[in-house]
Amino acid sequence: MAEKLLEVRNLTTGFLTEKGFVKATDRISINIEKGKTLCLVGESGSGKSVTSLSIMRLIDYAGGVILEGNINFKGQDLAAKKQEELKDIRGNKISMIFQDPMSALNPVFTVGDQIAESLRLHQNKNSDEAWKEAIELLRMVGIPSPEIRAKQYPNQLSGGMCQRVVIAIALAAKPELLIADEPTTALDVTVQAQILELLQDLKEKLGTSILLITHDMGVAAEMADHIAVMYAGAIVEQGTVEEIFTNPSHPYTVGLLQSIPGFEGERGGELYTIKGTIPALGNLPQGCRFNPRCPHVMDKCRQVEPGDIQIGSEHFTKCWLFEDKDQAATAGKGDRIHG
């Protein structure tokens, strides 16, 4: 079995609001193995970004609080550490690519200076060494004429190039874990494909583990080794990419997969959508949090929230349809909820 680089256990994070404490993540448990990619998928507002900020302990600066749980990175519990103790880990052993590259870069410094700063801080490089390595990093992430581009400012580069610069900064310290929060959201489809190919290439060449956050199941299919499906602050299903795509168990996962546009549909026909909207985290329904939108809802779903039910060696779901383990084992390719 592959070695686990990161183990998150029962992570509950929230924010103090006028209406009281609101849980943005509720007992999240995920693993990331060395050299593997875990995709965290779900609709906007499901808690994906809060999960990533909690792992980095940047949630502290956003007014959030880790209420309970453990974030074990190579035997160290990041949730229990003080901010000053995280300096050798954050930006060094764990790096993050944020959603919007233009807001992640400082407009008054050249992109070369911003990469070099990371090298000076985390790799103890002198100015000349840092500048030369910054140019090599730009070359590695596919930016043409890196010697020229290094002297330019973010507003002189395209969105795709800025995202490559952000990736170069994240890779400057040669991190063991790279967290990418919707790294292709603001880019056109051609550049999106290039960025995803770049991340895959870097994983294979450097052996970096990746936590990739996305709402796009097509991206997850291409990039993931394992997938965790998140809904309203909770992980409702997780498993290998093969298990999730060939045998989805949770009705929400099935809905996400059915929402992927295909070539076989009738021209001008309606796209599939999941009825309803994701609930407010401060006003979750009783029982299963997906029950108001679920086409297979039962009375029990409205009363009791399900825990993790194992339906495969690495496949877990939070759905009462699989309460009977014998039935779950013989359910075939999700026959009980498909159709």
Secondary structure, DSSP 8 states (H G I E B T S, - for coil): ---EEEEEEEEEEEEEETTEEEEEEEEEEEEEETT-EEEEE--TTSSHHHHHHHHHT-GGGGTEEEEEEEEEETTEEGGGS-GGGGTTTBTTTEEEE-S-HHHHS-TTS-HHHHHHHHHHHHH---HHHHHHHHHHHHHHTT-SSHHHHTTS-GGGS-HHHHHHHHHHHHHTT--SEEEEESTTTTS-HHHHHHHHHHHHHHHHHH--EEEEEES-HHHHHHH-SEEEEEETTEEEEEEEHHHHHHS--SHHHHHHHHTS--SSS-TT------SS----TTS--SSSTTGGG-TT--TGGGT-----EE-SSS-EE--GGG-SHHHHHT-TTTTTT--
